[in-house]
């Protein structure tokens, strides 16, 4: 019998239950830590004001008609009644191909977008031209995720989605609308923090379903890496 609950899986041994309870204790501690970190993230003080001239090329949503007016300021990305905006910095340079790992993340976010947008705006920003982003997303079968090109701005460089040499980087960003203007709230800076030897940054794993599922199974992540196609 578990010391945490009265359920038992058919055929399990006492040894299995002992080990499972040890793991469950660690899972409970992790749950508390996740909640505590989320609270710290929400409580961050106001970040830096965003320059008012930040503007993108709007590719729209692949499942909807292409926008007639493509010039879109950052302020135009917020949804009515919602004062936060989540941006995924998509590693997709002009001429492509897009990053397979980023694409794996966006595969999941496309399906989740209608749910997420009940609470906050969500967009993906790539450096490739809007037509290129939209064409790839349509071929991919995406329908809901709003896509924008940052090709004509310094946005990627300013907010950590591009290196000084021009290499594209995956980056999650959160912005907040306030009476003073739009402020940066949070970015996935774990990308830049020291990691244990052999450990990936995992800075965007919190929105990546792939690894959450593979972490459940005995073989784990292994040396698997996502690809654009498995044909």
C-alpha positions in Angstrom: 0.0 0.0 0.0 1.3 3.5 -0.9 2.0 5.8 2.0 0.4 8.6 0.0 -2.8 7.1 -1.3 -4.8 3.8 -1.2 -4.6 2.9 -4.9 -2.5 0.0 -6.2 -1.7 -1.0 -9.8 -2.5 -4.7 -10.7 0.4 -7.0 -10.3 2.9 -4.6 -8.7 5.3 -5.9 -6.1 6.0 -4.4 -2.7 9.5 -3.4 -4.0 7.9 -1.6 -6.9 5.6 0.3 -4.6 8.4 1.3 -2.3 10.4 2.8 -5.3 7.3 4.4 -6.7 6.6 6.1 -3.4 10.1 7.5 -3.4 9.5 8.8 -6.9 6.1 10.2 -5.9 7.7 12.1 -3.0 10.1 13.7 -5.5 7.2 14.5 -7.9 5.3 16.2 -5.1 8.4 18.3 -4.3 8.8 19.2 -8.0 5.1 20.2 -8.2 5.6 22.6 -5.4 8.8 23.9 -7.0 7.1 24.5 -10.3 4.3 26.5 -8.5 6.9 28.5 -6.6 8.9 29.4 -9.7 5.7 30.3 -11.6 4.8 32.7 -8.7 8.3 34.3 -8.8 7.9 34.7 -12.6 4.5 36.4 -12.3 5.8 38.7 -9.6 8.7 40.1 -11.6 8.8 43.9 -11.4 8.1 46.0 -14.5 10.7 45.3 -17.2 12.1 47.7 -19.8 9.8 49.8 -22.0 9.7 48.7 -25.6 10.6 51.2 -28.4 7.3 52.4 -30.0 8.6 51.8 -33.5 8.9 48.0 -33.2 7.0 46.6 -36.2 6.5 43.3 -38.0 5.3 41.9 -41.3 2.1 40.0 -40.5 1.7 36.6 -42.0 -1.7 36.0 -40.3 -3.0 32.6 -39.3 -2.5 29.8 -41.9 -6.1 28.7 -41.5 -7.5 32.1 -42.3 -7.2 34.5 -45.3 -3.9 36.3 -45.6 -4.1 39.8 -44.0 -4.5 42.7 -46.4 -2.5 45.1 -44.3 0.8 43.4 -43.4 2.5 46.1 -41.4 1.9 45.3 -37.7 3.3 47.1 -34.7 3.9 45.2 -31.5 1.0 47.0 -29.9 -1.4 45.5 -32.5 -0.6 41.9 -31.4 -2.4 42.2 -28.0 -5.9 40.8 -27.9 -8.8 42.9 -26.7 -9.1 42.7 -22.9 -5.8 40.8 -22.5 -2.7 42.8 -21.5 -0.1 40.1 -22.0 1.6 38.7 -25.1 3.7 35.6 -25.5 6.1 35.5 -28.4 8.0 32.4 -29.6 11.2 33.3 -31.4 11.2 30.8 -34.3 14.6 29.9 -35.8 13.6 30.4 -39.4 16.0 32.6 -41.4 15.2 33.8 -45.0 15.6 30.9 -47.4 15.1 28.3 -44.6 14.7 25.6 -43.7 13.2 26.2 -40.3 14.6 24.7 -37.2 13.1 21.2 -36.7 13.0 21.6 -32.9 11.3 24.9 -33.1 8.8 23.5 -35.6 8.1 20.6 -33.2 7.2 23.1 -30.5 5.0 25.2 -32.8 3.3 22.0 -34.0 1.9 21.7 -30.4 1.3 25.4 -29.9 -0.7 25.7 -33.0 -3.3 23.2 -31.6 -3.2 24.9 -28.2 -3.5 28.5 -29.5 -7.3 28.8 -29.2 -7.1 27.7 -25.6 -4.1 29.9 -24.7 -5.7 33.0 -26.3 -8.5 32.9 -23.8 -5.9 34.3 -21.4 -3.1 35.9 -23.4 -2.1 36.7 -27.0 0.3 34.2 -28.6 2.4 34.6 -31.7 5.5 33.1 -33.4 8.1 35.4 -34.9 10.6 34.3 -37.5 13.2 36.2 -39.6 12.1 34.8 -42.9 9.6 36.9 -45.0 5.9 36.6 -44.1 5.0 34.8 -47.3 7.7 32.2 -46.6 6.5 31.6 -43.0 2.9 31.3 -44.2 3.7 28.9 -47.0 5.6 26.6 -44.7 2.9 26.7 -42.0 0.1 26.0 -44.5 2.0 23.0 -45.8 2.6 21.9 -42.3 -1.2 21.9 -41.7 -1.2 24.7 -39.0 -4.4 26.6 -38.6 -4.5 28.7 -35.5 -1.0 30.2 -34.7 -0.5 33.8 -35.7 2.8 34.2 -37.5 5.0 37.3 -38.1 8.2 38.2 -39.8 10.8 40.3 -38.0 13.0 40.5 -41.1 12.7 44.3 -41.3 13.5 45.1 -37.7 16.1 44.6 -35.0 13.6 42.8 -32.7 15.3 39.4 -32.7 18.7 40.9 -31.9 17.3 43.1 -29.1 15.4 40.3 -27.4 17.8 37.4 -27.6 16.4 35.5 -30.6 19.5 36.4 -32.7 23.2 36.4 -31.9 25.6 39.2 -32.8 26.7 37.2 -35.8 23.1 36.9 -37.1 22.4 33.3 -36.0 18.8 32.7 -35.0 18.1 31.4 -31.5 14.9 29.9 -29.9 13.6 32.2 -27.3 10.3 32.6 -25.4 9.3 36.1 -24.5 6.5 37.7 -22.6 5.4 41.3 -22.9 2.9 43.3 -20.9 0.8 46.2 -21.8 0.7 49.0 -19.1 -0.4 52.6 -18.9 3.2 53.7 -19.6 3.4 51.5 -22.7 4.5 48.0 -23.6 7.1 46.5 -21.3 9.2 43.3 -21.5 8.2 41.0 -18.7 10.2 37.8 -19.1 12.4 35.8 -21.5 13.7 32.3 -21.3 17.2 33.3 -20.1 17.9 29.8 -18.9 19.4 29.5 -22.4 22.4 31.6 -21.2 22.7 30.2 -17.7 25.4 27.5 -16.9 24.2 23.9 -17.2 25.5 20.6 -15.9 28.0 18.9 -18.3 26.1 17.3 -21.2 22.8 18.9 -20.2 20.8 20.8 -22.8 19.6 24.4 -21.9 16.0 23.2 -21.7 14.9 26.8 -21.6 11.9 26.3 -23.8 11.0 22.8 -22.6 8.1 24.1 -20.4 6.1 24.6 -23.7 7.4 21.5 -25.5 5.1 18.5 -25.2 7.6 16.1 -27.0 10.1 15.9 -24.1 7.4 15.9 -21.4 6.0 12.7 -22.9 9.4 11.0 -23.6 10.5 11.8 -20.0 7.8 9.4 -18.9 9.0 6.3 -20.6 11.9 4.0 -19.5 14.1 4.8 -22.6 13.7 8.5 -22.0 14.9 11.1 -24.5 18.0 9.2 -25.6 19.8 10.8 -28.5 16.5 11.5 -30.4 16.2 14.8 -32.2 13.0 16.0 -34.0 13.0 16.2 -37.8 10.8 18.1 -40.2 9.7 14.8 -41.7 9.9 11.1 -40.8 9.0 9.8 -44.2 
